[in-house]
Amino acid sequence: GLDDGTQGLEPRFSCNLLIMDQKTAMGAIEDLARSFLAMMYYHNSSISVKVDRPYVFEDFNRTDQFDIDNGFSEVPPKNLKYPPVLIFNNLNVKDGVFAYADVDRSTKLSAVEVTYLDKRFNYTPRTEYVEDAESIKYVGLNFKAIDGIGVTSRSQARRLARHILFESMHTTETISFTAGFDGLLTEPGDIIRIDDEIRSFHKNFGIVLGTSGTADYKNPDGIYKDSPPS
């Protein structure tokens, strides 16, 4: 559990919600998803939810015995690797062009006020104000008030405000491009990587023209000395 501000512990997310107004089913599910920092989207004839958190990737090519045999004691554990779901480069996007744009400075937030129903005071409406002094120096006082859906504790409201401030200040650039059919392999919230030769001046991609019939293992991290055991 996390600190609840009263020398106790509480879950990272809790949702105490009473839906009294009529709304669509999609709108109700979106409200529930926002209560634990998730996005809801329609995919493959079903509703899916993606939570804003790191997703663990298991490198099945690495075994514990293989790490011991090769003395890999200082490298990160295999379950701490977070590779991209898909890599986009100048060969698999339309016209090989990526369009970059900076995020408008005036849209960055430096203060957030969250309205919530405090369970310690018979669920009466209260507000929690959070500001970032360094952000105010950079963009001035750019304030936003939001409704903390399902939030009934002050500490959770504060965590929500800090999350919004962090996301706003660290979103600095957007990239636009048109992908091919391989873009259908991604879902909203997936991590992707951009290898743009025009911007990085390095070409680290290519096209597979054929195979020789033999298989050689190549690790892009450069960890393995030889091919892993079969």
Phi, psi and chi 1 to 4 in degrees:
 res  aa     phi    psi   chi1   chi2   chi3   chi4
   1 GLY       -  167.6      -      -      -      -
   2 LEU  -110.9  160.0  -59.3  178.6      -      -
   3 ASP   -62.1  128.9 -176.5   13.5      -      -
   4 ASP   -96.2    6.1   63.7   -4.1      -      -
   5 GLY    84.9   -2.4      -      -      -      -
   6 THR  -127.6   32.1   59.4      -      -      -
   7 GLN    64.1   26.4  -62.1 -177.0  -11.9      -
   8 GLY  -124.7 -174.1      -      -      -      -
   9 LEU  -123.3  152.5  -62.1  177.0      -      -
  10 GLU  -147.5  160.4   68.7  176.2   11.3      -
  11 PRO   -63.3  154.4  -19.1   30.3      -      -
  12 ARG   -60.6  -39.9 -178.3  177.7  -62.7  -85.1
  13 PHE  -130.3  139.2  -61.5  109.3      -      -
  14 SER  -144.4  144.1   61.3      -      -      -
  15 CYS  -126.9  109.4 -178.9      -      -      -
  16 ASN  -112.8   97.8  -61.3  -68.9      -      -
  17 LEU  -129.9  133.4 -176.0   62.6      -      -
  18 LEU  -120.7  110.5  177.8   61.3      -      -
  19 ILE   -87.7  111.1  -58.8  177.0      -      -
  20 MET  -109.9  -24.5  -57.9  179.6   63.2      -
  21 ASP   -94.1  146.9  -60.2  -32.9      -      -
  22 GLN   -73.3  132.9 -175.9  177.1   -0.5      -
  23 LYS  -153.4  168.1   60.6  176.1   58.2 -179.2
  24 THR   -71.9  160.8   62.9      -      -      -
  25 ALA   -62.9  -40.6      -      -      -      -
  26 MET   -63.3  -39.6  -64.4  -72.0  -75.0      -
  27 GLY   -65.6  -38.6      -      -      -      -
  28 ALA   -66.0  -41.0      -      -      -      -
  29 ILE   -67.4  -37.5  -64.3  175.3      -      -
  30 GLU   -61.4  -40.6  -73.9  179.4  -11.4      -
  31 ASP   -62.9  -42.9  -71.5  -16.4      -      -
  32 LEU   -63.6  -40.9  -69.0  173.8      -      -
  33 ALA   -65.5  -39.5      -      -      -      -
  34 ARG   -66.1  -22.3  -70.0 -149.7  -51.3  -95.6
  35 SER   -68.5  -20.6   68.5      -      -      -
  36 PHE  -125.6   36.2   52.8   92.8      -      -
  37 LEU    56.6   49.1  -56.7 -177.7      -      -
  38 ALA  -124.4  161.9      -      -      -      -
  39 MET  -116.3  143.6   68.5  172.9   69.5      -
  40 MET  -109.2  137.2 -176.2  -86.7  -65.7      -
  41 TYR  -148.9  158.2   57.8   94.8      -      -
  42 TYR   -96.6  122.8 -167.1   74.8      -      -
  43 HIS  -148.2  127.5  179.0   68.1      -      -
  44 ASN    53.4   47.3  -72.9  -20.8      -      -
  45 SER    62.6   25.9  -59.2      -      -      -
  46 SER  -147.8  161.8   62.4      -      -      -
  47 ILE   -93.5  126.9  -64.7  175.8      -      -
  48 SER  -118.5  157.2  -58.7      -      -      -
  49 VAL  -130.1  133.0  175.4      -      -      -
  50 LYS  -121.1  120.9 -179.6   63.0   71.7   70.1
  51 VAL   -88.0  141.4 -177.6      -      -      -
  52 ASP   -79.2   85.1 -174.0    8.5      -      -
  53 ARG  -156.6  160.9   66.0  175.5  179.1   84.5
  54 PRO   -66.9  140.3  -18.0   30.4      -      -
  55 TYR  -108.3  128.2  -75.8   84.6      -      -
  56 VAL   -76.4  132.6  174.9      -      -      -
  57 PHE  -111.0  127.9  168.6   75.7      -      -
  58 GLU   -96.6  116.7 -176.7   74.8   15.0      -
  59 ASP   -82.8   99.2 -172.3   -7.2      -      -
  60 PHE   -74.1   -9.8  -65.2  102.0      -      -
  61 ASN   -77.3  -15.7  -68.2  -46.6      -      -
  62 ARG  -105.5  132.6  -74.2  179.5   58.8 -175.1
  63 THR  -117.0  159.1   63.1      -      -      -
  64 ASP   -61.1  -40.5  -64.7  -24.1      -      -
  65 GLN   -66.3  -36.1 -172.8   59.8   44.1      -
  66 PHE   -64.7  -40.3 -178.4   77.5      -      -
  67 ASP   -64.4  -40.0  -71.1  -12.2      -      -
  68 ILE   -66.3  -44.6  -65.2  174.6      -      -
  69 ASP   -63.4  -30.6  -65.8  -19.4      -      -
  70 ASN  -102.0    3.0  -70.5  -90.3      -      -
  71 GLY    70.1   33.3      -      -      -      -
  72 PHE   -88.3   70.7  -63.5  147.5      -      -
  73 SER   -94.1  -17.4   59.6      -      -      -
  74 GLU  -102.6   -7.1  -62.7 -179.2   -2.4      -
  75 VAL   -81.5  154.9  -61.8      -      -      -
  76 PRO   -62.0  148.6  -19.8   30.2      -      -
  77 PRO   -58.3  152.8  -20.4   30.4      -      -
  78 LYS   -64.9  -24.1   55.9 -174.9  177.5 -178.9
  79 ASN   -84.7    7.3   59.6   -7.3      -      -
  80 LEU  -105.7    7.9  -67.9 -176.6      -      -
  81 LYS   -87.3  134.1  -72.3 -172.5  171.5 -176.3
  82 TYR  -126.1   77.0  -53.1  111.8      -      -
  83 PRO   -74.2  157.8   30.5  -35.4      -      -
  84 PRO   -68.7  152.6   25.4  -34.2      -      -
  85 VAL   -69.5  -36.2  173.6      -      -      -
  86 LEU  -151.9  147.8 -158.8   62.6      -      -
  87 ILE  -110.5  126.4  -60.3  175.7      -      -
  88 PHE  -107.8  132.8  -67.8   97.5      -      -
  89 ASN  -136.7 -172.3   52.9   54.6      -      -
  90 ASN   -70.6  -10.3  -56.1   92.7      -      -
  91 LEU   -92.7  -25.1  -68.6  179.0      -      -
  92 ASN  -112.9   21.2   61.3    0.3      -      -
  93 VAL  -124.8  158.6  -59.9      -      -      -
  94 LYS   -64.1  127.9 -176.0  178.3  179.9 -179.8
  95 ASP    60.9    7.6  -60.4  -32.2      -      -
  96 GLY    63.5   30.2      -      -      -      -
  97 VAL  -119.2  133.0  175.1      -      -      -
  98 PHE  -113.3  133.3  -64.7   93.5      -      -
  99 ALA  -104.7  121.8      -      -      -      -
 100 TYR  -105.8  144.3  -60.9   88.9      -      -
 101 ALA  -147.5  136.0      -      -      -      -
 102 ASP   -78.5  147.2  -67.7  -29.5      -      -
 103 VAL   -74.9  133.0  175.9      -      -      -
 104 ASP   -59.2  129.8 -170.7   -4.0      -      -
 105 ARG   -61.3  -31.2 -178.1  174.8  177.2  177.9
 106 SER   -71.3  -15.4   63.0      -      -      -
 107 THR   -89.4   -7.9   62.5      -      -      -
 108 LYS   -77.3  136.3  -67.9 -176.2  174.8  -64.2
 109 LEU   -92.7  146.2  -59.3  176.1      -      -
 110 SER  -124.0   -6.9   57.3      -      -      -
 111 ALA  -152.8  141.4      -      -      -      -
 112 VAL  -136.2  137.1  174.5      -      -      -
 113 GLU  -118.9  121.8 -176.2 -179.4   78.9      -
 114 VAL  -107.1  127.7  178.8      -      -      -
 115 THR   -94.6  129.8  -58.3      -      -      -
 116 TYR  -144.7  168.7   67.3  102.1      -      -
 117 LEU  -104.2  110.0  -57.4  177.9      -      -
 118 ASP   -77.1  116.8 -161.4  -26.3      -      -
 119 LYS   -70.7  -20.0   60.1 -175.1  177.7 -178.2
 120 ARG   -77.1  -15.7  -63.1 -178.3  -58.3  168.5
 121 PHE  -125.0   49.3  -63.5   92.7      -      -
 122 ASN    57.1   36.5 -161.1   24.6      -      -
 123 TYR    57.7   40.7  -63.5   95.5      -      -
 124 THR   -85.2  147.0   55.1      -      -      -
 125 PRO   -64.4  133.5  -19.7   31.9      -      -
 126 ARG  -140.1  166.4  -70.1  178.1  176.6  -93.6
 127 THR  -126.0  147.3   58.6      -      -      -
 128 GLU  -123.3  120.3 -179.2   66.8   14.1      -
 129 TYR  -104.3  128.0  175.6   82.3      -      -
 130 VAL  -131.2  131.1  178.7      -      -      -
 131 GLU  -131.4  157.2   66.0  179.0   18.7      -
 132 ASP  -115.0  114.0 -171.4  -52.0      -      -
 133 ALA   -62.5  -40.8      -      -      -      -
 134 GLU   -67.0  -36.9  -66.6  -60.8  -37.7      -
 135 SER   -67.7  -35.8  -59.8      -      -      -
 136 ILE   -64.4  -37.7  -67.6  176.7      -      -
 137 LYS   -63.9  -30.8  -65.6  178.5 -177.3  177.5
 138 TYR   -86.6  -45.2  178.0   65.8      -      -
 139 VAL  -118.1   -1.4  -59.7      -      -      -
 140 GLY    83.2 -172.5      -      -      -      -
 141 LEU   -85.8   98.7 -177.2   58.7      -      -
 142 ASN  -111.9  104.7 -164.2   -2.7      -      -
 143 PHE  -105.4  146.2  171.2   80.4      -      -
 144 LYS  -142.8  134.8 -178.5  178.2 -178.7  179.1
 145 ALA  -107.2  132.5      -      -      -      -
 146 ILE  -130.9  162.4   64.8  169.7      -      -
 147 ASP  -100.7  118.2 -175.6   15.7      -      -
 148 GLY   -79.1   92.9      -      -      -      -
 149 ILE   -67.1  121.9  -61.1  175.0      -      -
 150 GLY    77.9   -0.2      -      -      -      -
 151 VAL   -84.6  126.5  178.8      -      -      -
 152 THR  -129.7   15.6   56.1      -      -      -
 153 SER  -134.9  148.1   72.0      -      -      -
 154 ARG   -65.6  -39.6  179.9 -176.4  179.1 -175.3
 155 SER   -66.8  -38.0   54.6      -      -      -
 156 GLN   -68.2  -37.7 -176.0  175.7  -12.6      -
 157 ALA   -62.6  -37.7      -      -      -      -
 158 ARG   -68.5  -40.1 -170.7  169.9 -172.3   83.2
 159 ARG   -63.6  -39.0  -70.1 -165.0  -61.2  -89.2
 160 LEU   -62.8  -43.8  175.2   59.1      -      -
 161 ALA   -63.6  -42.2      -      -      -      -
 162 ARG   -65.8  -36.4  -68.3  176.1   60.7 -173.8
 163 HIS   -63.2  -43.3  171.5   83.7      -      -
 164 ILE   -65.5  -40.8  -65.7  173.7      -      -
 165 LEU   -64.8  -42.7  -73.8  174.7      -      -
 166 PHE   -63.4  -45.7 -178.3   89.1      -      -
 167 GLU   -63.1  -41.1 -178.1 -179.1   27.7      -
 168 SER   -65.1  -43.2  175.6      -      -      -
 169 MET   -76.9  -25.1  -69.5  -54.0  -59.2      -
 170 HIS  -100.4    0.1  -71.6   81.8      -      -
 171 THR   -90.8  100.4  -58.1      -      -      -
 172 THR  -110.2  -17.4   58.7      -      -      -
 173 GLU  -152.1  147.8 -172.4  178.3   50.8      -
 174 THR  -120.8  149.7   60.7      -      -      -
 175 ILE  -126.8  131.4  -55.4  176.3      -      -
 176 SER  -120.9  138.7  -57.3      -      -      -
 177 PHE  -162.9  164.1   58.0   92.0      -      -
 178 THR  -110.4  118.0  -58.0      -      -      -
 179 ALA   -97.7  166.9      -      -      -      -
 180 GLY   -89.7 -157.5      -      -      -      -
 181 PHE   -66.0  -22.9  -73.1  111.6      -      -
 182 ASP   -66.1  -19.4   49.3   -4.8      -      -
 183 GLY   -64.8  -18.1      -      -      -      -
 184 LEU   -70.3  -11.8  -63.5  175.1      -      -
 185 LEU   -77.5  -13.2  -60.5  174.2      -      -
 186 THR   -96.8  159.2   62.2      -      -      -
 187 GLU  -128.7  159.5  -62.1  179.4    4.2      -
 188 PRO   -55.3  134.2  -27.1   35.7      -      -
 189 GLY    92.7   -8.9      -      -      -      -
 190 ASP   -70.3  150.6  -76.6  -16.6      -      -
 191 ILE   -88.7  127.7  -63.2  175.4      -      -
 192 ILE  -122.2  165.6   63.0  172.4      -      -
 193 ARG  -124.1  141.3 -166.8  175.8   82.4 -173.2
 194 ILE  -109.9  120.0  -56.0  -63.0      -      -
 195 ASP  -110.8   92.2  -75.9  -19.4      -      -
 196 ASP  -102.8  109.1 -171.2   -3.0      -      -
 197 GLU   -63.9  -33.3  177.6 -173.3    7.5      -
 198 ILE   -67.5  -32.1  -60.2  176.1      -      -
 199 ARG   -90.9  -39.5 -173.5  170.6 -171.8  178.3
 200 SER   -91.4  -13.2   63.7      -      -      -
 201 PHE    61.7   21.1  -58.3  104.6      -      -
 202 HIS  -131.3  135.4  -66.2  -72.4      -      -
 203 LYS  -106.0  108.6 -174.0  173.7 -177.1  178.5
 204 ASN  -124.5   40.9   55.0   -6.0      -      -
 205 PHE  -147.4  167.2   54.1   86.0      -      -
 206 GLY  -168.4 -172.5      -      -      -      -
 207 ILE  -121.1  135.5  -61.2  177.7      -      -
 208 VAL   -78.1  115.4  177.7      -      -      -
 209 LEU   -92.2  -23.6  -60.4  178.0      -      -
 210 GLY   178.3  176.6      -      -      -      -
 211 THR  -126.6  154.7   59.5      -      -      -
 212 SER   -94.6   -7.2   61.2      -      -      -
 213 GLY    96.4   -9.5      -      -      -      -
 214 THR  -111.3  154.8   60.0      -      -      -
 215 ALA  -118.9  123.3      -      -      -      -
 216 ASP  -119.3  135.1  -65.4  -34.8      -      -
 217 TYR   -89.4  127.1 -178.3   85.3      -      -
 218 LYS  -124.2  124.2  -57.0  -64.4 -176.9 -178.3
 219 ASN  -101.2  119.4 -175.1    3.2      -      -
 220 PRO   -65.1  -20.3   22.8  -32.8      -      -
 221 ASP   -79.4  -12.8  -65.6  -25.5      -      -
 222 GLY    69.0   26.9      -      -      -      -
 223 ILE   -84.0  -42.3  -64.8  178.1      -      -
 224 TYR   -79.2  139.2  -57.9  119.2      -      -
 225 LYS   -78.8  -42.3  -59.7  175.2 -176.8  177.2
 226 ASP  -131.2 -175.6  -58.3  -55.5      -      -
 227 SER   -66.5  143.4  -62.6      -      -      -
 228 PRO   -67.5  156.3   27.1  -34.9      -      -
 229 PRO   -64.2  145.6   23.7  -32.7      -      -
 230 SER   -82.1      -   57.8      -      -      -
